[in-house]
Protein backbone atom coordinates (compact mmCIF):
# COMPACT_ATOMS: atom_id res chain seq x y z
CA UNK A 1 0.00 0.00 0.00
CA UNK A 2 1.16 3.51 -0.78
CA UNK A 3 1.66 5.75 2.24
CA UNK A 4 -1.03 8.38 2.40
CA UNK A 5 -0.52 11.85 3.77
CA UNK A 6 -1.64 12.69 7.30
CA UNK A 7 -4.46 14.91 6.07
CA UNK A 8 -5.84 12.16 3.86
CA UNK A 9 -5.72 9.67 6.73
CA UNK A 10 -7.48 12.26 8.91
CA UNK A 11 -10.28 12.55 6.30
CA UNK A 12 -10.73 8.78 6.26
CA UNK A 13 -10.68 8.56 10.07
CA UNK A 14 -13.48 11.13 10.33
CA UNK A 15 -15.51 9.18 7.79
CA UNK A 16 -15.10 5.97 9.81
CA UNK A 17 -17.07 7.71 12.59
CA UNK A 18 -19.70 9.22 10.26
CA UNK A 19 -20.70 6.56 7.75
CA UNK A 20 -23.68 8.46 6.41
CA UNK A 21 -24.50 10.07 3.09
CA UNK A 22 -23.42 13.42 4.53
CA UNK A 23 -20.23 11.87 5.91
CA UNK A 24 -19.42 10.42 2.49
CA UNK A 25 -19.92 13.86 0.90
CA UNK A 26 -17.58 15.41 3.48
CA UNK A 27 -15.03 12.70 2.73
CA UNK A 28 -15.30 13.45 -1.01
CA UNK A 29 -14.56 17.14 -0.34
CA UNK A 30 -11.77 16.42 2.13
CA UNK A 31 -10.02 13.98 -0.21
CA UNK A 32 -10.28 16.39 -3.13
CA UNK A 33 -8.93 19.20 -0.92
CA UNK A 34 -5.96 16.94 -0.22
CA UNK A 35 -5.22 16.42 -3.91
CA UNK A 36 -6.95 13.09 -4.36
CA UNK A 37 -8.82 12.95 -7.67
CA UNK A 38 -12.22 11.27 -7.36
CA UNK A 39 -14.16 10.51 -10.56
CA UNK A 40 -17.15 8.45 -11.69
CA UNK A 41 -16.01 5.29 -13.47
CA UNK A 42 -18.83 3.87 -15.56
CA UNK A 43 -16.96 0.64 -16.28
CA UNK A 44 -16.55 -0.09 -12.56
CA UNK A 45 -19.97 1.35 -11.70
CA UNK A 46 -18.58 3.35 -8.78
CA UNK A 47 -16.48 6.30 -7.73
CA UNK A 48 -12.80 5.82 -8.37
CA UNK A 49 -9.75 7.47 -6.89
CA UNK A 50 -7.22 7.95 -9.66
CA UNK A 51 -4.57 6.70 -7.20
CA UNK A 52 -6.07 3.23 -7.73
CA UNK A 53 -3.76 2.99 -10.75
CA UNK A 54 -0.98 2.07 -8.32
CA UNK A 55 -2.80 1.49 -5.01
CA UNK A 56 -5.86 -0.76 -5.15
CA UNK A 57 -6.43 -0.38 -1.40
CA UNK A 58 -8.61 2.63 -2.28
CA UNK A 59 -11.26 0.40 -3.92
CA UNK A 60 -13.22 -0.64 -0.79
CA UNK A 61 -13.45 2.97 0.43
CA UNK A 62 -14.61 4.18 -2.98
CA UNK A 63 -17.21 1.39 -3.13
CA UNK A 64 -18.54 2.41 0.28
CA UNK A 65 -18.66 6.10 -0.65
CA UNK A 66 -20.52 5.27 -3.87
CA UNK A 67 -23.10 3.21 -2.01
CA UNK A 68 -23.66 5.75 0.78
CA UNK A 69 -24.06 8.59 -1.70
CA UNK A 70 -26.55 6.52 -3.69
CA UNK A 71 -24.61 6.87 -6.92
CA UNK A 72 -25.51 4.23 -9.50
CA UNK A 73 -24.78 5.94 -12.82
CA UNK A 74 -23.60 9.19 -14.39
CA UNK A 75 -26.93 10.96 -13.81
CA UNK A 76 -27.03 10.13 -10.10
CA UNK A 77 -23.36 11.19 -9.85
CA UNK A 78 -24.29 14.59 -11.30
CA UNK A 79 -27.30 14.89 -8.94
CA UNK A 80 -25.16 14.12 -5.88
CA UNK A 81 -22.51 16.60 -6.98
CA UNK A 82 -25.21 19.28 -7.29
CA UNK A 83 -26.90 18.31 -3.99
CA UNK A 84 -23.69 18.68 -1.97
CA UNK A 85 -22.23 21.51 -4.07
CA UNK A 86 -19.41 19.26 -5.24
CA UNK A 87 -19.37 20.76 -8.71
CA UNK A 88 -16.25 22.73 -7.83
CA UNK A 89 -14.43 19.48 -7.06
N, C-alpha and C positions, 0 to 999 in steps of 0.2 A: 504494500500500500504506500502511496505517496504521502509524505508528511504534509499536513494541512497547516495553514497559518493559525495562530491563536484566535484571531477574530472569527475565522470560519468555524473553528471548533466551538467557540462561544455561541455562535448562531445555532449550531446543531444542538448544543446542550439546552438552550432555551426551548427549542422545538420539542425536545424529549419530554419536557414538562408541560407542554401546551399542544397536544396532538389534536388540534381542532382545525377546521377550515381556516379560521382567522390566524391560528398559529402557523399553518402552512404558508399563508400569504406573507406573514412577517418573515418567515424563513426565506422565501423567494427574494424578498427585498434585501434582507441582510446578506444573503449569498451574493447577489448581484452587486451590492455595495462593496463587497470584498473581492471583486473582480472574478467571480465565478460566472460563467455564461450559461444561462438556463434557457433552453429552447424546447418547442414542441417537436417531437419526432414521430411523424405519422407511421413510419415503418415499425417502430417499437410500440406505438400506441400509448406513449407516456411522455412526461417531461424528461429531458436529458440534459445532464451537465456535460458540456463539451470536454471536460477533463476525463470523461469516461474513455476517451481514446487511449489513455495510458493508465487509468485507474478505475477498474470496474467495481470497486467498493462503493462507488456513488450510486449504483443502480438501485439497491433496496430503498435508499432514502428518496430517490426520485420517484420510484413506484409509489411509495407512501404519500408523498406530496401530491402526486397526480390524483390518487384516489381521494384524499381528503378534500382537495379542491374541486372534485367532481368533474375533472376534465376527461373527456372521452374522445374528442376529435378537435379539429381545428376551430370549429365554430364555438365550442364550449371553452376552448383555450382563450379565444378572443373575448368572450363574455366575462370570464374570470379576470382577465387583465383589465377590462373596463371597470368591473365591480370593485376591485381593490386598487384602482388607479395605478396599475402596473405598466401602463403603456409607455412610461418613460424608461422602463427597464428592458 
